Amino acid sequence: MEVPEWLETLAERAAGAPVPPPMRPPASGGRPAAVLMLFGEGPLGPDVLLIQRSSRGRTHAGQPAFPGGGVDPEDDGPIAAALREAQEETGLDPAGVRVIGTMSELYLPHSDNRVTPVLGWWHTPCVVHAASPDEVESVERVPISELVDPANRLRLRHSNDYRGPAFRVRGLLVWGFTAGVLDGVLAASGFELPWDRSRVEDLPPDVVNLASR
């Protein structure tokens, strides 16, 4: 299956998109990391692969996320790391993925990671699952139609009264870094629909407890 035009356009826009000040990497320091933003064509149209991180994790415990992790010395850069981590976490077959491009490096102060999002097209989907139970609790292919549904969109108020985008989809509360990246990607892809940005809720206490580890 050929790469859809919308994804090629997204990759072009994402490559040159400015990095918001809170996510700009410091001049030095931080651990190189990468995540795989894997788009495919599912029964309900275009979708994206997300995981629910284990609540037993040391950082970002219990949070929905893109598959990914640190760039190891033996990895040939962030693309190789993103594919390797996705395979380890979800059982993904990298041979079924065509890498379209990368986004600018983003910084996560909480975990001190410098994250490179890698954009991929899932031309030959395979069965995926929580292949590493110590790290991943579940795996979901989330339809773009559900992410852009205004009923599933809100903003969450968390540390220092910061209000960031969030999504409620497939039993997941997607927030933080992952929601911020998705928010920008949906807008750049042309899929975004008008939604009520005045809908603001507090980050649930159980989520706060996990995030504060």
C-alpha positions, 0 to 999 in steps of 0.5 A, spaced: 500 500 500 502 506 497 504 512 503 497 516 503 498 523 500 496 526 507 501 522 511 507 525 506 504 532 507 504 531 514 511 529 514 514 535 510 510 539 515 513 536 521 520 536 519 520 544 519 515 545 524 518 550 530 519 546 537 515 550 542 519 553 548 517 548 553 520 542 549 526 545 546 532 541 548 537 544 552 544 546 549 547 540 553 545 534 557 539 529 556 538 522 554 537 521 546 530 517 545 526 516 540 518 514 539 515 511 533 508 515 530 506 509 526 500 510 522 496 505 518 489 504 515 484 500 519 477 498 519 475 505 521 480 509 516 487 511 518 489 510 525 495 511 530 499 505 534 499 507 542 501 503 548 499 504 555 505 504 559 505 499 565 503 502 572 510 499 575 514 503 570 519 508 573 518 514 569 511 516 565 508 510 569 501 508 566 501 513 561 498 512 554 504 513 549 507 512 542 512 506 542 519 508 544 525 509 549 532 510 549 537 510 543 542 505 545 549 505 543 548 499 538 542 503 535 544 506 528 540 513 531 533 514 533 530 511 527 533 504 528 531 505 536 524 507 535 523 501 530 527 496 535 523 499 541 516 498 538 518 491 536 520 489 543 514 493 546 508 491 541 511 485 537 511 489 531 514 487 525 519 492 522 519 490 515 512 492 515 513 499 516 516 504 511 519 510 515 517 517 512 521 522 516 522 525 523 520 531 527 525 535 531 528 533 537 523 534 543 525 535 550 522 531 556 524 535 563 521 529 567 525 524 564 531 528 562 530 525 555 531 528 548 526 525 544 526 524 536 519 522 533 519 518 527 513 518 522 512 511 519 507 508 515 504 501 516 504 498 509 503 491 512 500 491 518 501 485 523 498 483 530 500 487 536 500 486 543 503 487 550 510 484 548 513 486 554 508 486 560 513 489 565 513 496 560 507 495 557 500 494 559 496 494 553 496 496 545 491 500 541 490 502 534 486 508 535 482 511 529 484 518 527 476 519 527 476 518 534 482 522 536 478 528 532 471 527 535 470 533 539 466 529 544 473 526 545 477 532 546 479 536 552 484 540 556 487 538 562 490 542 568 496 539 571 502 542 574 503 549 576 496 550 573 499 548 566 493 546 561 495 542 555 491 538 550 488 531 552 484 525 549 479 520 551 479 514 547 479 507 547 478 507 555 485 511 555 486 518 557 492 521 553 495 527 555 502 530 556 507 529 551 503 524 547 497 528 547 501 535 545 504 531 539 498 528 537 495 535 537 500 538 533 500 532 528 492 532 527 492 540 526 498 539 520 495 533 517 488 537 516 484 532 520 482 536 526 475 538 527 473 544 531 473 542 538 471 546 545 478 548 548 474 551 554 473 544 556 478 544 562 478 538 567 483 537 573 488 531 572 485 525 576 489 524 582 491 517 581 494 519 574 497 525 578 500 520 583 503 515 578 506 521 574 509 524 580 514 518 581 
